[in-house]
Amino acid sequence: MVDLVRPGFVARFFSVHIFLLGVIVFGVWWGAVIEEYSDRPRIQQIMAMVFGFLFAIITWNLGSAFGGWRLIVSAVVFFVPLLVLRLIRYK
């Protein structure tokens, strides 16, 4: 959010790569510890759709660089959270 207000703020003062490395390490650790992922599947689907809608709106508003592909990219971004949820729940 700070980088949207002041472009370059995060890149100058905080390495995003270190943050992403921490996210990947924590995600792998969490995936190894959890045994079954089936808590409230309907709420998970609703939240995935809400986040997909928000991400699609953000992509549409900030995606002027995509040109003619803007609508297609926004549609793909809408379905990404649903795809990730399906991949997580797949056994």
GUBA-65555 format. One record per residue: x, z, y of N, C-alpha, C, O in turn; residue in three letters. Coordinates in steps of 0.001 Angstrom, whole numbers, plus 500000, padded with zeros to 6 digits. Example, Ala and Ser with C-alpha at 12.3 -4.5 7.8 and 13.67 -1.06 7.14 Angstrom:
REM residues 2
+--------+--------+--------+--------+--------+--------+--------+--------+--------+--------+--------+--------+-----+
!   n_px !   n_pz !   n_py !  ca_px !  ca_pz !  ca_py !   c_px !   c_pz !   c_py !   o_px !   o_pz !   o_py ! res !
+--------+--------+--------+--------+--------+--------+--------+--------+--------+--------+--------+--------+-----+
! 513190 ! 507800 ! 494310 ! 512300 ! 507800 ! 495500 ! 513200 ! 507800 ! 496700 ! 514236 ! 508465 ! 496681 ! ala !
! 512850 ! 507080 ! 497750 ! 513670 ! 507140 ! 498940 ! 512900 ! 507870 ! 500030 ! 513409 ! 508039 ! 501138 ! ser !
+--------+--------+--------+--------+--------+--------+--------+--------+--------+--------+--------+--------+-----+
//
This chain:
REM residues 91
+--------+--------+--------+--------+--------+--------+--------+--------+--------+--------+--------+--------+-----+
!   n_px !   n_pz !   n_py !  ca_px !  ca_pz !  ca_py !   c_px !   c_pz !   c_py !   o_px !   o_pz !   o_py ! res !
+--------+--------+--------+--------+--------+--------+--------+--------+--------+--------+--------+--------+-----+
! 500824 ! 500000 ! 498811 ! 500000 ! 500000 ! 500000 ! 500875 ! 500000 ! 501262 ! 500564 ! 499321 ! 502241 ! met !
! 501972 ! 500769 ! 501227 ! 502843 ! 500831 ! 502391 ! 503482 ! 499470 ! 502641 ! 503683 ! 499077 ! 503790 ! val !
! 503797 ! 498756 ! 501574 ! 504431 ! 497448 ! 501726 ! 503461 ! 496425 ! 502330 ! 503900 ! 495480 ! 502987 ! asp !
! 502166 ! 496597 ! 502119 ! 501196 ! 495703 ! 502748 ! 501112 ! 495962 ! 504251 ! 500921 ! 495034 ! 505037 ! leu !
! 501257 ! 497226 ! 504645 ! 501187 ! 497573 ! 506064 ! 502474 ! 497178 ! 506777 ! 502443 ! 496563 ! 507844 ! val !
! 503613 ! 497539 ! 506174 ! 504922 ! 497202 ! 506751 ! 505712 ! 496407 ! 505716 ! 506395 ! 497012 ! 504890 ! arg !
! 505649 ! 495095 ! 505727 ! 506355 ! 494286 ! 504727 ! 507845 ! 494600 ! 504676 ! 508517 ! 494672 ! 505705 ! pro !
! 508343 ! 494785 ! 503465 ! 509751 ! 495072 ! 503261 ! 510075 ! 496550 ! 503185 ! 511210 ! 496906 ! 502866 ! gly !
! 509123 ! 497422 ! 503466 ! 509381 ! 498862 ! 503470 ! 509818 ! 499346 ! 502087 ! 510818 ! 500053 ! 501957 ! phe !
! 509072 ! 498967 ! 501071 ! 509388 ! 499424 ! 499717 ! 510693 ! 498799 ! 499239 ! 511509 ! 499480 ! 498618 ! val !
! 510901 ! 497526 ! 499515 ! 512105 ! 496846 ! 499048 ! 513370 ! 497423 ! 499678 ! 514426 ! 497412 ! 499045 ! ala !
! 513287 ! 497920 ! 500896 ! 514466 ! 498468 ! 501562 ! 514786 ! 499889 ! 501145 ! 515958 ! 500260 ! 501090 ! arg !
! 513777 ! 500693 ! 500848 ! 513996 ! 502118 ! 500620 ! 513788 ! 502567 ! 499180 ! 514146 ! 503694 ! 498838 ! phe !
! 513226 ! 501728 ! 498336 ! 512928 ! 502134 ! 496968 ! 513056 ! 500925 ! 496056 ! 512482 ! 499871 ! 496328 ! phe !
! 513808 ! 501078 ! 494977 ! 513980 ! 499965 ! 494048 ! 512759 ! 499872 ! 493130 ! 512494 ! 500777 ! 492338 ! ser !
! 512036 ! 498786 ! 493248 ! 510852 ! 498578 ! 492423 ! 511238 ! 498425 ! 490955 ! 510451 ! 498768 ! 490073 ! val !
! 512430 ! 497918 ! 490683 ! 512875 ! 497726 ! 489304 ! 513020 ! 499057 ! 488571 ! 512709 ! 499142 ! 487383 ! his !
! 513481 ! 500083 ! 489255 ! 513582 ! 501407 ! 488621 ! 512190 ! 501928 ! 488294 ! 511981 ! 502501 ! 487225 ! ile !
! 511237 ! 501736 ! 489198 ! 509862 ! 502149 ! 488943 ! 509290 ! 501394 ! 487736 ! 508669 ! 502002 ! 486864 ! phe !
! 509496 ! 500083 ! 487684 ! 508983 ! 499295 ! 486569 ! 509639 ! 499690 ! 485243 ! 508976 ! 499697 ! 484206 ! leu !
! 510922 ! 500015 ! 485267 ! 511596 ! 500482 ! 484061 ! 510961 ! 501779 ! 483573 ! 510742 ! 501950 ! 482374 ! leu !
! 510665 ! 502691 ! 484492 ! 509990 ! 503934 ! 484123 ! 508612 ! 503689 ! 483533 ! 508212 ! 504359 ! 482581 ! gly !
! 507890 ! 502737 ! 484093 ! 506564 ! 502394 ! 483576 ! 506667 ! 501846 ! 482154 ! 505878 ! 502218 ! 481286 ! val !
! 507625 ! 500973 ! 481918 ! 507794 ! 500394 ! 480584 ! 508194 ! 501458 ! 479577 ! 507646 ! 501503 ! 478475 ! ile !
! 509143 ! 502316 ! 479938 ! 509582 ! 503382 ! 479023 ! 508420 ! 504314 ! 478713 ! 508198 ! 504651 ! 477549 ! val !
! 507670 ! 504741 ! 479734 ! 506535 ! 505622 ! 479498 ! 505472 ! 504930 ! 478654 ! 504886 ! 505559 ! 477774 ! phe !
! 505210 ! 503648 ! 478902 ! 504216 ! 502913 ! 478114 ! 504603 ! 502804 ! 476655 ! 503752 ! 502953 ! 475778 ! gly !
! 505865 ! 502548 ! 476376 ! 506333 ! 502482 ! 474980 ! 506219 ! 503849 ! 474328 ! 505781 ! 503955 ! 473182 ! val !
! 506610 ! 504904 ! 475052 ! 506517 ! 506260 ! 474503 ! 505064 ! 506620 ! 474235 ! 504758 ! 507177 ! 473180 ! trp !
! 504169 ! 506319 ! 475156 ! 502760 ! 506643 ! 474991 ! 502158 ! 505853 ! 473826 ! 501349 ! 506383 ! 473064 ! trp !
! 502555 ! 504586 ! 473692 ! 502063 ! 503775 ! 472586 ! 502536 ! 504279 ! 471233 ! 501837 ! 504111 ! 470234 ! gly !
! 503717 ! 504897 ! 471184 ! 504223 ! 505431 ! 469924 ! 503550 ! 506760 ! 469572 ! 503407 ! 507084 ! 468393 ! ala !
! 503143 ! 507520 ! 470568 ! 502567 ! 508849 ! 470321 ! 501092 ! 508769 ! 469953 ! 500634 ! 509506 ! 469080 ! val !
! 500348 ! 507891 ! 470600 ! 498905 ! 507835 ! 470381 ! 498613 ! 507239 ! 469003 ! 499251 ! 506275 ! 468582 ! ile !
! 497649 ! 507823 ! 468318 ! 497317 ! 507358 ! 466976 ! 496107 ! 506435 ! 466959 ! 496084 ! 505453 ! 466217 ! glu !
! 495112 ! 506739 ! 467764 ! 493915 ! 505911 ! 467782 ! 493392 ! 505820 ! 469202 ! 493297 ! 506834 ! 469895 ! glu !
! 493056 ! 504630 ! 469639 ! 492594 ! 504400 ! 470999 ! 491136 ! 503981 ! 470955 ! 490829 ! 502789 ! 470967 ! tyr !
! 490240 ! 504952 ! 470903 ! 488821 ! 504609 ! 470806 ! 487943 ! 505521 ! 471648 ! 486759 ! 505674 ! 471348 ! ser !
! 488481 ! 506122 ! 472676 ! 487704 ! 507021 ! 473515 ! 486819 ! 506243 ! 474472 ! 487321 ! 505533 ! 475343 ! asp !
! 485516 ! 506368 ! 474322 ! 484525 ! 505788 ! 475218 ! 484775 ! 504308 ! 475520 ! 485136 ! 503967 ! 476646 ! arg !
! 484593 ! 503441 ! 474553 ! 484916 ! 502019 ! 474759 ! 484051 ! 501348 ! 475825 ! 484521 ! 500420 ! 476484 ! pro !
! 482818 ! 501781 ! 476016 ! 481948 ! 501137 ! 477008 ! 482472 ! 501412 ! 478428 ! 482487 ! 500512 ! 479267 ! arg !
! 482896 ! 502642 ! 478691 ! 483442 ! 502978 ! 480014 ! 484731 ! 502215 ! 480259 ! 484996 ! 501776 ! 481378 ! ile !
! 485539 ! 502055 ! 479206 ! 486791 ! 501307 ! 479349 ! 486511 ! 499854 ! 479729 ! 487205 ! 499285 ! 480571 ! gln !
! 485496 ! 499257 ! 479109 ! 485159 ! 497873 ! 479436 ! 484638 ! 497740 ! 480862 ! 484974 ! 496789 ! 481568 ! gln !
! 483816 ! 498698 ! 481279 ! 483279 ! 498663 ! 482640 ! 484409 ! 498809 ! 483654 ! 484460 ! 498080 ! 484644 ! ile !
! 485319 ! 499757 ! 483402 ! 486429 ! 499956 ! 484326 ! 487358 ! 498738 ! 484348 ! 487877 ! 498380 ! 485406 ! met !
! 487570 ! 498102 ! 483202 ! 488395 ! 496893 ! 483160 ! 487753 ! 495780 ! 483992 ! 488454 ! 495032 ! 484673 ! ala !
! 486426 ! 495671 ! 483938 ! 485739 ! 494662 ! 484735 ! 485820 ! 494995 ! 486227 ! 486002 ! 494101 ! 487054 ! met !
! 485685 ! 496275 ! 486570 ! 485785 ! 496676 ! 487976 ! 487177 ! 496371 ! 488520 ! 487320 ! 495802 ! 489602 ! val !
! 488215 ! 496760 ! 487751 ! 489582 ! 496483 ! 488188 ! 489852 ! 494978 ! 488230 ! 490539 ! 494499 ! 489132 ! phe !
! 489323 ! 494237 ! 487274 ! 489482 ! 492788 ! 487290 ! 488851 ! 492174 ! 488525 ! 489417 ! 491262 ! 489127 ! gly !
! 487680 ! 492669 ! 488906 ! 487011 ! 492176 ! 490111 ! 487835 ! 492502 ! 491355 ! 488004 ! 491653 ! 492231 ! phe !
! 488347 ! 493728 ! 491432 ! 489186 ! 494112 ! 492582 ! 490455 ! 493273 ! 492652 ! 490844 ! 492815 ! 493726 ! leu !
! 491107 ! 493072 ! 491494 ! 492331 ! 492270 ! 491467 ! 492045 ! 490826 ! 491850 ! 492856 ! 490188 ! 492522 ! phe !
! 490890 ! 490305 ! 491426 ! 490531 ! 488930 ! 491775 ! 490297 ! 488796 ! 493279 ! 490693 ! 487798 ! 493881 ! ala !
! 489657 ! 489793 ! 493888 ! 489437 ! 489766 ! 495336 ! 490771 ! 489826 ! 496076 ! 490985 ! 489085 ! 497036 ! ile !
! 491666 ! 490705 ! 495633 ! 492978 ! 490811 ! 496267 ! 493751 ! 489504 ! 496115 ! 494386 ! 489041 ! 497063 ! ile !
! 493697 ! 488912 ! 494927 ! 494387 ! 487646 ! 494694 ! 493813 ! 486546 ! 495570 ! 494559 ! 485731 ! 496114 ! thr !
! 492501 ! 486515 ! 495711 ! 491873 ! 485490 ! 496549 ! 492287 ! 485663 ! 498009 ! 492613 ! 484687 ! 498684 ! trp !
! 492275 ! 486907 ! 498495 ! 492590 ! 487153 ! 499906 ! 494069 ! 486927 ! 500229 ! 494397 ! 486449 ! 501315 ! asn !
! 494958 ! 487266 ! 499302 ! 496390 ! 487137 ! 499562 ! 497000 ! 485889 ! 498935 ! 498204 ! 485665 ! 499059 ! leu !
! 496189 ! 485070 ! 498261 ! 496719 ! 483949 ! 497505 ! 496656 ! 482604 ! 498174 ! 496438 ! 481596 ! 497502 ! gly !
! 496839 ! 482554 ! 499467 ! 496780 ! 481258 ! 500149 ! 497915 ! 480332 ! 499713 ! 497817 ! 479114 ! 499862 ! ser !
! 498991 ! 480909 ! 499174 ! 500120 ! 480094 ! 498719 ! 499786 ! 479297 ! 497455 ! 500483 ! 478337 ! 497126 ! ala !
! 498728 ! 479689 ! 496749 ! 498354 ! 478980 ! 495521 ! 497671 ! 477644 ! 495815 ! 497591 ! 476785 ! 494937 ! phe !
! 497188 ! 477465 ! 497016 ! 496562 ! 476208 ! 497410 ! 495319 ! 475906 ! 496592 ! 494391 ! 476713 ! 496545 ! gly !
! 495299 ! 474743 ! 495945 ! 494155 ! 474323 ! 495144 ! 493961 ! 475136 ! 493873 ! 492889 ! 475092 ! 493269 ! gly !
! 494969 ! 475867 ! 493466 ! 494893 ! 476681 ! 492256 ! 494328 ! 478077 ! 492520 ! 494238 ! 478900 ! 491609 ! trp !
! 493959 ! 478332 ! 493744 ! 493531 ! 479680 ! 494150 ! 492346 ! 480187 ! 493323 ! 492361 ! 481336 ! 492883 ! arg !
! 491339 ! 479373 ! 493106 ! 490159 ! 479780 ! 492346 ! 490517 ! 480028 ! 490884 ! 490057 ! 481009 ! 490299 ! leu !
! 491320 ! 479167 ! 490290 ! 491698 ! 479314 ! 488881 ! 492539 ! 480568 ! 488681 ! 492324 ! 481316 ! 487728 ! ile !
! 493500 ! 480802 ! 489580 ! 494351 ! 481987 ! 489474 ! 493517 ! 483261 ! 489642 ! 493744 ! 484239 ! 488929 ! val !
! 492574 ! 483264 ! 490555 ! 491706 ! 484431 ! 490751 ! 490846 ! 484677 ! 489516 ! 490624 ! 485830 ! 489144 ! ser !
! 490365 ! 483632 ! 488882 ! 489571 ! 483793 ! 487660 ! 490422 ! 484352 ! 486528 ! 489967 ! 485217 ! 485780 ! ala !
! 491653 ! 483866 ! 486396 ! 492559 ! 484384 ! 485356 ! 492862 ! 485851 ! 485610 ! 492889 ! 486652 ! 484677 ! val !
! 493091 ! 486207 ! 486873 ! 493386 ! 487597 ! 487223 ! 492202 ! 488490 ! 486903 ! 492389 ! 489648 ! 486528 ! val !
! 490981 ! 487975 ! 487044 ! 489794 ! 488760 ! 486694 ! 489791 ! 489141 ! 485217 ! 489407 ! 490258 ! 484870 ! phe !
! 490216 ! 488224 ! 484342 ! 490154 ! 488466 ! 482910 ! 491367 ! 489206 ! 482341 ! 491326 ! 489641 ! 481191 ! phe !
! 492431 ! 489358 ! 483106 ! 493642 ! 490019 ! 482600 ! 493383 ! 491474 ! 482169 ! 493824 ! 491844 ! 481081 ! val !
! 492692 ! 492326 ! 482960 ! 492443 ! 493697 ! 482479 ! 491618 ! 493740 ! 481189 ! 491853 ! 494592 ! 480333 ! pro !
! 490663 ! 492834 ! 481048 ! 489886 ! 492787 ! 479801 ! 490761 ! 492374 ! 478623 ! 490617 ! 492906 ! 477522 ! leu !
! 491662 ! 491432 ! 478853 ! 492582 ! 491000 ! 477809 ! 493524 ! 492132 ! 477411 ! 493764 ! 492357 ! 476224 ! leu !
! 494055 ! 492841 ! 478400 ! 494958 ! 493963 ! 478109 ! 494214 ! 495044 ! 477338 ! 494763 ! 495604 ! 476389 ! val !
! 492978 ! 495352 ! 477722 ! 492187 ! 496341 ! 476997 ! 491965 ! 495901 ! 475554 ! 492069 ! 496709 ! 474631 ! leu !
! 491666 ! 494646 ! 475365 ! 491464 ! 494139 ! 473984 ! 492740 ! 494210 ! 473173 ! 492697 ! 494545 ! 471990 ! arg !
! 493880 ! 493901 ! 473781 ! 495162 ! 493984 ! 473063 ! 495524 ! 495423 ! 472712 ! 496086 ! 495684 ! 471649 ! leu !
! 495203 ! 496351 ! 473603 ! 495491 ! 497762 ! 473324 ! 494630 ! 498273 ! 472183 ! 495109 ! 499031 ! 471339 ! ile !
! 493369 ! 497872 ! 472142 ! 492447 ! 498377 ! 471127 ! 492580 ! 497653 ! 469794 ! 492050 ! 498126 ! 468789 ! arg !
! 493272 ! 496521 ! 469759 ! 493413 ! 495729 ! 468531 ! 494284 ! 496450 ! 467522 ! 495348 ! 496962 ! 467868 ! tyr !
! 493839 ! 496493 ! 466285 ! 494639 ! 497106 ! 465208 ! 494807 ! 496142 ! 464085 ! 495447 ! 496465 ! 463085 ! lys !
+--------+--------+--------+--------+--------+--------+--------+--------+--------+--------+--------+--------+-----+
//
